[in-house]
């Protein structure tokens, strides 16, 4: 039997913005990798408003795409991601 512990965002406030139950493949990653892949998810979510697509992009196994995602995250400030999430929420609220 596998002892599964409930995933937590730890001390990273950006990971706290993820859905409460991220995919198992994400939960198993080292915390450092969770940090950039979680941010890649949030960036993709802001751009597409599609959670399944955003997780697929963030958790890609393709090394080139993964490295591109990591570099995108490296050059995107957390404040920009947070503002994008706010803007997305506002657009959804306007649509009703």
Backbone as a printed PyTorch tensor [residue, N CA C, xyz], in Angstrom:
tensor([[[  0.8400,  -1.1750,   0.0000],
         [  0.0000,   0.0000,   0.0000],
         [  0.8900,   1.2450,   0.0000]],

        [[  0.5460,   2.2080,  -0.8160],
         [  1.2980,   3.4560,  -0.9130],
         [  0.7470,   4.4420,   0.1000]],

        [[  1.6390,   5.0150,   0.8890],
         [  1.2330,   6.0280,   1.8650],
         [  1.2310,   7.3800,   1.1660]],

        [[  0.0500,   7.8570,   0.7830],
         [ -0.0730,   9.1310,   0.0840],
         [ -0.3890,  10.2250,   1.0870]],

        [[  0.4340,  11.2570,   1.0710],
         [  0.1720,  12.4050,   1.9120],
         [ -0.5280,  13.4720,   1.0860]],

        [[ -1.3560,  14.2480,   1.7390],
         [ -2.0590,  15.3220,   1.0420],
         [ -1.0420,  16.3650,   0.5880]],

        [[ -1.1550,  16.7820,  -0.6750],
         [ -0.2370,  17.7680,  -1.2280],
         [ -0.5330,  19.1320,  -0.6260]],

        [[  0.5150,  19.8830,  -0.3490],
         [  0.3710,  21.2620,   0.1180],
         [  1.3220,  22.1450,  -0.6770]],

        [[  1.0120,  23.4260,  -0.7760],
         [  1.8960,  24.3230,  -1.5210],
         [  3.1590,  24.7060,  -0.7620]],

        [[  3.2880,  24.2480,   0.4690],
         [  4.4630,  24.6040,   1.2560],
         [  4.5200,  26.0990,   1.4860]],

        [[  5.7020,  26.6660,   1.3920],
         [  5.8510,  28.0940,   1.6530],
         [  5.8820,  28.9360,   0.3760]],

        [[  5.4720,  28.3630,  -0.7370],
         [  5.4590,  29.0790,  -2.0140],
         [  4.0660,  29.6460,  -2.2540]],

        [[  3.8910,  30.9580,  -2.1540],
         [  2.5590,  31.5430,  -2.3200],
         [  1.9750,  31.3380,  -3.7220]],

        [[  2.8240,  31.1690,  -4.7190],
         [  2.3070,  30.9430,  -6.0720],
         [  1.7010,  29.5470,  -6.2000]],

        [[  2.2980,  28.5630,  -5.5390],
         [  1.7310,  27.2170,  -5.5890],
         [  0.3830,  27.1690,  -4.8730]],

        [[  0.1810,  28.0850,  -3.9490],
         [ -1.1100,  28.1580,  -3.2580],
         [ -2.2300,  28.5950,  -4.2100]],

        [[ -1.8780,  29.1490,  -5.3650],
         [ -2.8760,  29.5790,  -6.3490],
         [ -3.3320,  28.4380,  -7.2620]],

        [[ -2.6580,  27.3060,  -7.1780],
         [ -3.0270,  26.1480,  -8.0090],
         [ -4.3390,  25.5460,  -7.5190]],

        [[ -5.0140,  24.7820,  -8.3930],
         [ -6.1880,  24.0430,  -7.9200],
         [ -5.8160,  23.1760,  -6.7180]],

        [[ -6.7710,  22.9290,  -5.8530],
         [ -6.4860,  22.2420,  -4.5910],
         [ -5.9510,  20.8250,  -4.7590]],

        [[ -6.2570,  20.1830,  -5.8550],
         [ -5.7630,  18.8270,  -6.0880],
         [ -5.0670,  18.7450,  -7.4420]],

        [[ -3.8010,  19.1930,  -7.4930],
         [ -3.0790,  19.0950,  -8.7660],
         [ -2.8650,  17.6310,  -9.1470]],

        [[ -2.5960,  17.3690, -10.4180],
         [ -2.3870,  15.9880, -10.8620],
         [ -1.2930,  15.2840, -10.0700]],

        [[ -1.4400,  13.9800,  -9.9470],
         [ -0.4860,  13.1530,  -9.2070],
         [  0.9260,  13.3270,  -9.7630]],

        [[  1.0470,  13.4200, -11.0820],
         [  2.3580,  13.5950, -11.6930],
         [  3.0430,  14.8710, -11.2170]],

        [[  2.2780,  15.9000, -10.9600],
         [  2.8180,  17.1500, -10.4260],
         [  3.2010,  16.9830,  -8.9620]],

        [[  2.3510,  16.3460,  -8.2080],
         [  2.5810,  16.1840,  -6.7710],
         [  3.8570,  15.4070,  -6.4810]],

        [[  4.2280,  14.5020,  -7.3650],
         [  5.4040,  13.6550,  -7.1580],
         [  6.7210,  14.3600,  -7.4760]],

        [[  6.6720,  15.5140,  -8.1240],
         [  7.8860,  16.2220,  -8.5280],
         [  8.5990,  16.8360,  -7.3270]],

        [[  9.9140,  17.0210,  -7.4350],
         [ 10.6270,  17.7560,  -6.3880],
         [ 10.0700,  19.1810,  -6.2900]],

        [[ 10.1450,  19.7760,  -5.1250],
         [  9.5460,  21.0980,  -4.8770],
         [ 10.0780,  22.1540,  -5.8520]],

        [[ 11.3730,  22.1100,  -6.1640],
         [ 11.9470,  23.0870,  -7.0920],
         [ 11.2820,  22.9870,  -8.4650]],

        [[ 11.0440,  21.7730,  -8.9290],
         [ 10.3880,  21.5860, -10.2220],
         [  8.9110,  21.9580, -10.1320]],

        [[  8.2710,  21.6720,  -9.0030],
         [  6.8850,  22.1020,  -8.8100],
         [  6.7710,  23.6160,  -8.9390]],

        [[  7.7830,  24.3300,  -8.4420],
         [  7.7410,  25.7930,  -8.4740],
         [  7.6400,  26.3080,  -9.9020]],

        [[  8.5020,  25.8330, -10.8040],
         [  8.4280,  26.3830, -12.1540],
         [  7.3090,  25.7430, -12.9780]],

        [[  7.0200,  24.4720, -12.7680],
         [  5.9210,  23.8600, -13.5240],
         [  4.5650,  24.3990, -13.0620]],

        [[  4.4380,  24.6920, -11.7790],
         [  3.2060,  25.3050, -11.2810],
         [  2.9820,  26.6720, -11.8940]],

        [[  4.0510,  27.4510, -11.9960],
         [  3.9530,  28.7640, -12.6250],
         [  3.6600,  28.6310, -14.1220]],

        [[  4.2520,  27.6310, -14.7660],
         [  3.9600,  27.3840, -16.1830],
         [  2.4700,  27.0700, -16.3540]],

        [[  1.9210,  26.2870, -15.4290],
         [  0.4850,  26.0050, -15.4550],
         [ -0.3180,  27.2980, -15.3630]],

        [[  0.0350,  28.1560, -14.4050],
         [ -0.7260,  29.3980, -14.2080],
         [ -0.6370,  30.3030, -15.4300]],

        [[  0.5350,  30.3950, -16.0400],
         [  0.6920,  31.2100, -17.2490],
         [ -0.1880,  30.6590, -18.3630]],

        [[ -0.1510,  29.3530, -18.5710],
         [ -0.9690,  28.7390, -19.6240],
         [ -2.4590,  28.8940, -19.3230]],

        [[ -2.8350,  28.8070, -18.0620],
         [ -4.2390,  28.9760, -17.6820],
         [ -4.7070,  30.3890, -18.0020]],

        [[ -3.8910,  31.3770, -17.6850],
         [ -4.2370,  32.7720, -17.9950],
         [ -4.4080,  32.9500, -19.5000]],

        [[ -3.5550,  32.3320, -20.2760],
         [ -3.5890,  32.5090, -21.7300],
         [ -4.7370,  31.7630, -22.4020]],

        [[ -5.1610,  30.6300, -21.8200],
         [ -6.1350,  29.7770, -22.5080],
         [ -7.4480,  29.5810, -21.7680]],

        [[ -7.4630,  29.8110, -20.4630],
         [ -8.6260,  29.5140, -19.6130],
         [ -9.0600,  28.0600, -19.7810]],

        [[ -8.0770,  27.1640, -19.9190],
         [ -8.3510,  25.7440, -20.1030],
         [ -7.4210,  24.9620, -19.1740]],

        [[ -7.9860,  24.4950, -18.0620],
         [ -7.1800,  23.8340, -17.0360],
         [ -6.4990,  22.5720, -17.5580]],

        [[ -7.2060,  21.7500, -18.3070],
         [ -6.6180,  20.5050, -18.8150],
         [ -5.4420,  20.8080, -19.7480]],

        [[ -5.6250,  21.7680, -20.6430],
         [ -4.5400,  22.1400, -21.5510],
         [ -3.3530,  22.6980, -20.7710]],

        [[ -3.6350,  23.5420, -19.7800],
         [ -2.5680,  24.1630, -18.9930],
         [ -1.7480,  23.1020, -18.2520]],

        [[ -2.4110,  22.0980, -17.6600],
         [ -1.6620,  21.0290, -16.9880],
         [ -0.8490,  20.2300, -18.0010]],

        [[ -1.4340,  19.9580, -19.1500],
         [ -0.7220,  19.2020, -20.1760],
         [  0.5540,  19.9340, -20.5970]],

        [[  0.4440,  21.2200, -20.8070],
         [  1.6080,  22.0120, -21.1960],
         [  2.6420,  22.0560, -20.0670]],

        [[  2.1870,  22.2980, -18.8550],
         [  3.1020,  22.4290, -17.7190],
         [  3.8260,  21.1250, -17.3990]],

        [[  3.1780,  20.0090, -17.6370],
         [  3.7570,  18.7120, -17.2760],
         [  4.3260,  17.9480, -18.4690]],

        [[  4.5660,  18.6650, -19.5640],
         [  5.1000,  18.0100, -20.7490],
         [  6.3590,  17.2150, -20.4220]],

        [[  6.5240,  16.1100, -21.0980],
         [  7.7320,  15.2950, -20.9330],
         [  8.7540,  15.6040, -22.0190]],

        [[  8.3470,  16.4000, -23.0020],
         [  9.2610,  16.7790, -24.0710],
         [ 10.3310,  17.7070, -23.4890]],

        [[ 11.5990,  17.3270, -23.5930],
         [ 12.6380,  18.1260, -22.9490],
         [ 12.7730,  19.5430, -23.5100]],

        [[ 12.5780,  19.7260, -24.7960],
         [ 12.7000,  21.0600, -25.3950],
         [ 11.5530,  21.9500, -24.9320]],

        [[ 10.3440,  21.4430, -24.9930],
         [  9.1840,  22.2190, -24.5460],
         [  9.2830,  22.5100, -23.0550]],

        [[  9.7070,  21.5220, -22.2830],
         [  9.8730,  21.7190, -20.8480],
         [ 10.8800,  22.8150, -20.5400]],

        [[ 11.9940,  22.8170, -21.2510],
         [ 13.0130,  23.8520, -21.0290],
         [ 12.4950,  25.2220, -21.4520]],

        [[ 11.7420,  25.2730, -22.5540],
         [ 11.1360,  26.5420, -22.9690],
         [ 10.1710,  27.0520, -21.9130]],

        [[  9.3770,  26.1590, -21.3390],
         [  8.4550,  26.5470, -20.2620],
         [  9.2340,  27.0950, -19.0640]],

        [[ 10.3030,  26.3970, -18.7020],
         [ 11.1050,  26.8220, -17.5590],
         [ 11.6920,  28.2180, -17.7910]],

        [[ 12.1620,  28.4610, -19.0060],
         [ 12.7230,  29.7780, -19.3280],
         [ 11.6400,  30.8520, -19.3460]],

        [[ 10.4570,  30.5280, -19.8550],
         [  9.3410,  31.4860, -19.8260],
         [  9.0380,  31.8930, -18.3860]],

        [[  8.9970,  30.9080, -17.5030],
         [  8.7230,  31.1830, -16.0830],
         [  9.8330,  32.0330, -15.4860]],

        [[ 11.0670,  31.7170, -15.8290],
         [ 12.2130,  32.4490, -15.3020],
         [ 12.1270,  33.9380, -15.6340]],

        [[ 11.5620,  34.2460, -16.7970],
         [ 11.4960,  35.6360, -17.2620],
         [ 10.1340,  36.2880, -17.0320]],

        [[  9.2760,  35.6500, -16.2660],
         [  7.9530,  36.2130, -15.9600],
         [  7.8530,  36.4140, -14.4530]],

        [[  7.6470,  37.6410, -14.0360],
         [  7.5280,  37.9400, -12.6050],
         [  6.2160,  37.3870, -12.0680]],

        [[  6.2580,  36.9570, -10.8210],
         [  5.0530,  36.4360, -10.1720],
         [  3.9180,  37.4580, -10.2090]],

        [[  4.2500,  38.7360, -10.0700],
         [  3.2250,  39.7830, -10.0730],
         [  2.4630,  39.8180, -11.3980]],

        [[  3.1580,  39.5310, -12.4950],
         [  2.5180,  39.5010, -13.8090],
         [  1.5370,  38.3350, -13.8880]],

        [[  1.9330,  37.2010, -13.3560],
         [  1.0540,  36.0270, -13.3500],
         [ -0.1840,  36.3020, -12.4980]],

        [[  0.0250,  36.8730, -11.3210],
         [ -1.0970,  37.1820, -10.4230],
         [ -2.0520,  38.1700, -11.0970]],

        [[ -1.5170,  39.1860, -11.7530],
         [ -2.3840,  40.1490, -12.4430],
         [ -3.1550,  39.4700, -13.5740]],

        [[ -2.5120,  38.5620, -14.2700],
         [ -3.1950,  37.8100, -15.3200],
         [ -4.3520,  36.9930, -14.7580]],

        [[ -4.1480,  36.3790, -13.5980],
         [ -5.2260,  35.6160, -12.9570],
         [ -6.3800,  36.5360, -12.5490]],

        [[ -6.0440,  37.7130, -12.0500],
         [ -7.0940,  38.6880, -11.6930],
         [ -7.8760,  39.1110, -12.9320]],

        [[ -7.1560,  39.4000, -14.0040],
         [ -7.8130,  39.8120, -15.2490],
         [ -8.7100,  38.7020, -15.7930]],

        [[ -8.2310,  37.4670, -15.7270],
         [ -9.0400,  36.3330, -16.1740],
         [-10.3000,  36.2060, -15.3470]],

        [[-10.1720,  36.3390, -14.0320],
         [-11.3430,  36.2600, -13.1520],
         [-12.3310,  37.3810, -13.4720]],

        [[-11.8330,  38.5710, -13.7310],
         [-12.7060,  39.7080, -14.0600],
         [-13.4360,  39.4640, -15.3850]],

        [[-12.7420,  38.9300, -16.3830],
         [-13.3900,  38.6480, -17.6630],
         [-14.4740,  37.5860, -17.5020]],

        [[-14.2040,  36.5720, -16.7010],
         [-15.1990,  35.5230, -16.4700],
         [-16.4160,  36.0880, -15.7270]],

        [[-16.1790,  36.9880, -14.7940],
         [-17.2840,  37.5960, -14.0460],
         [-18.1610,  38.4650, -14.9570]],

        [[-17.5440,  39.1420, -15.9200],
         [-18.2880,  39.9620, -16.8650],
         [-19.1660,  39.1190, -17.7800]],

        [[-18.6530,  37.9290, -18.1350],
         [-19.4200,  37.0290, -18.9900],
         [-20.6270,  36.4530, -18.2730]],

        [[-20.5160,  36.4270, -16.9370],
         [-21.6300,  35.9120, -16.1250],
         [-21.6570,  34.4790, -16.0940]]])
